[in-house]
């Protein structure tokens, strides 16, 4: 039976709180410097939906497991996510994350205020601290994952979870980041959907898939290879992740600014290679392509120009195309759930997919 | 019975080769981009003594274990070390490592040559690739450590090794890096030995201690807490690491340029806070302190000035003081070996300490 929106939001919030609580009370990082600690904790402490821990806990419950046993792993995927955000923000030279300063900007501010460093030195300090803070988050994610052992998850299952996080998930996510870096340095005409879709799957799908599978492994007390539910949930959440990112690119063009957390049209101004834009460029007449080329990636583009470019992308079918693609990924995702038993917790997972793909929350 | 220098060097080279071989044949990182892979492998492939894997393997043998069982862990500590070097080199904005380009410089060159990026874009690409390559090395180090399980190390021992690498060693090393960053942004007069010595212990001692202890744990098939030999070897190698770094700072002033791999006096020119320099500054008369202040940290200081500053540091007892301190650390280190049985492999460990502290190889 499907769950109502309100009941789902309540379930989600309860899990976010449980994870947040554990993150703060179990902070046993032996780090002496307050500024490093503050930089590493910045994103963790900001309120968020904690969608990755949620799918891990829901997946655990869906296969009949005890969510409390999975709590260290749920917390681990949140920290793992935060590692990738901190390093990604340095790479993208972004100043804000969820409306607040990025980790490297925060650390630079601390260096200016507390150490009296001049702007250039503070900037260097900020970046150094954020590189190290990211490293700390990655190591701590793995450490917390191993703490599942304290909750009676069998040792071979814990070893398998850790080996897959360090040996499969991390390289895949890093590879996705690197594809992103390479694409950002290439002219748009040399970037295709066959670059973007694998990048979205690696940067976002892989971790969601890992989280869902980990929940199933813990719930069933089995390694990934011995747990068919883990494979189904992995494929499910991985495809949901791509749909989520496609939706994100659509919202970047036609979304609601307050919900988006950045001005609509920023992606166009930054010249970001997205599926809707690439589709439009591929189907544009030479004159249209030239006009788009003058606006996209132009930091001085004015709102009127951005609105014009958005209308053109829509007219050329870019938004419909991305929307259809997202729908295909979601349909594929849902098929992977067919093999799961119809427990009440399975309804949470379906609601999670709706929530993720709607993006209107 | 002590081993001869030649026999020790042979033993060391054999282990370096075994680790190097394993590193190259077991490269199963699922990364699609050649440039990322090349950046991550740059340091690993450069010839080196591989002192960290060596102490791990010697420690394993010294407690009666089988070195082959410890090979994945030995390889892991080498990768772990390489992660810290790659990120450290970004932070220090260094161009060379062991006479070849640092990882970020190498990746920038690849971006210029293969992608045709202009210098600024190539520099950004290089730094991004090196941040991600370091992340990859850290994750892969933990993955390889877990592969000890494939060689029949008991699961609880493998879990303990991984938990200590991710939960203790990584934060301690990162903390050391951060202390270094903070010290580098402070005036020399505000840096003391009570900053430098913990920094050296964290940046260098912790990993050597971890490696020695891990070898003992694997050799004995026990967790750290159940393995007194691990604790002794940890304390031993940790103290050796501090002595090694003190020696390094002395050689930076009065060493042989070819062996050092950088011009003698570079540390003075960069204004690096070292034990000999801080001691000299503390004991300098006001005029001497002023004269040192004009030379130290001055990028335009000429060789004659650097030689003058070096002579002053020596005259003020800085070198003797650092040498005595190094000797004290080594004496303390050797005492920790007393509790170990006098096996032939113990002689390797003693030879390793001599080798490390001599630094003339």
Contacts between the chains, C-beta under 8 A, distances in Angstrom:
chain1	res1	chain2	res2	distance
A	28	B	167	7.8
A	29	B	171	5.1
A	30	B	168	6.6
A	30	B	171	5.2
A	30	B	172	6.3
A	30	B	175	7.2
A	31	B	171	5.3
A	31	B	174	7.0
A	31	B	175	4.8
A	31	B	178	7.6
A	32	B	175	5.6
A	32	B	179	7.4
A	32	B	198	7.9
A	33	B	175	6.4
A	33	B	178	5.1
A	33	B	179	6.7
A	33	B	182	6.8
A	35	B	178	7.8
A	35	B	182	7.8
A	36	B	174	7.3
A	36	B	175	6.9
A	36	B	178	4.6
A	83	B	135	7.7
A	87	B	131	5.4
A	87	B	132	7.2
A	87	B	135	6.5
A	90	B	131	6.5
A	91	B	127	8.0
A	91	B	128	4.4
A	91	B	131	6.4
A	91	B	132	7.8
A	93	B	124	8.0
A	111	B	185	7.1
A	115	B	182	7.5
A	115	B	185	6.3
A	115	B	186	7.4
A	117	B	185	5.8
A	121	B	185	5.8
A	125	B	181	6.4
A	125	B	185	5.8
A	127	B	91	8.0
A	128	B	91	4.4
A	128	B	178	7.9
A	128	B	181	4.7
A	129	B	178	6.7
A	129	B	181	6.9
A	131	B	87	5.4
A	131	B	90	6.5
A	131	B	91	6.4
A	131	B	131	6.2
A	131	B	134	7.9
A	132	B	87	7.2
A	132	B	91	7.8
A	132	B	174	5.0
A	132	B	177	5.6
A	132	B	178	5.5
A	132	B	181	7.6
A	134	B	131	7.9
A	134	B	135	7.5
A	135	B	83	7.7
A	135	B	87	6.5
A	135	B	134	7.5
A	135	B	135	7.5
A	135	B	138	6.4
A	135	B	170	7.0
A	135	B	174	5.5
A	136	B	170	7.1
A	136	B	171	6.1
A	136	B	174	5.2
A	138	B	135	6.4
A	138	B	138	6.1
A	138	B	139	6.9
A	139	B	138	6.9
A	139	B	165	7.9
A	139	B	166	4.6
A	139	B	167	7.4
A	139	B	170	3.5
A	139	B	171	6.6
A	139	B	174	7.5
A	140	B	166	7.1
A	140	B	167	7.4
A	140	B	170	8.0
A	140	B	171	7.4
A	142	B	142	5.7
A	142	B	162	7.1
A	142	B	166	4.2
A	143	B	163	6.1
A	143	B	166	4.1
A	143	B	167	3.7
A	146	B	159	5.9
A	146	B	162	5.9
A	146	B	163	4.7
A	146	B	166	7.0
A	146	B	167	7.6
A	147	B	163	7.9
A	149	B	159	5.8
A	155	B	155	3.8
A	155	B	156	6.2
A	155	B	159	6.0
A	156	B	155	6.2
A	158	B	159	6.3
A	159	B	146	6.0
A	159	B	149	5.8
A	159	B	155	6.0
A	159	B	158	6.3
A	159	B	159	6.6
A	162	B	142	7.2
A	162	B	146	5.9
A	162	B	162	6.1
A	163	B	143	6.1
A	163	B	146	4.7
A	163	B	147	7.9
A	165	B	139	7.9
A	166	B	139	4.6
A	166	B	140	7.1
A	166	B	142	4.2
A	166	B	143	4.1
A	166	B	146	7.0
A	167	B	28	7.7
A	167	B	139	7.4
A	167	B	140	7.3
A	167	B	143	3.7
A	167	B	146	7.6
A	168	B	30	6.6
A	170	B	135	7.0
A	170	B	136	7.1
A	170	B	139	3.5
A	170	B	140	8.0
A	171	B	29	5.1
A	171	B	30	5.2
A	171	B	31	5.3
A	171	B	136	6.1
A	171	B	139	6.6
A	171	B	140	7.4
A	172	B	30	6.2
A	174	B	31	7.0
A	174	B	36	7.3
A	174	B	132	5.0
A	174	B	135	5.5
A	174	B	136	5.1
A	174	B	139	7.5
A	175	B	30	7.2
A	175	B	31	4.8
A	175	B	32	5.5
A	175	B	33	6.4
A	175	B	36	6.9
A	177	B	132	5.6
A	178	B	31	7.6
A	178	B	33	5.0
A	178	B	35	7.8
A	178	B	36	4.6
A	178	B	128	7.9
A	178	B	129	6.7
A	178	B	132	5.5
A	179	B	32	7.5
A	179	B	33	6.7
A	181	B	125	6.4
A	181	B	128	4.7
A	181	B	129	6.9
A	181	B	132	7.6
A	182	B	33	6.8
A	182	B	35	7.9
A	182	B	115	7.5
A	185	B	111	7.1
A	185	B	115	6.3
A	185	B	117	5.8
A	185	B	121	5.8
A	185	B	125	5.8
A	186	B	115	7.4
A	198	B	32	7.9
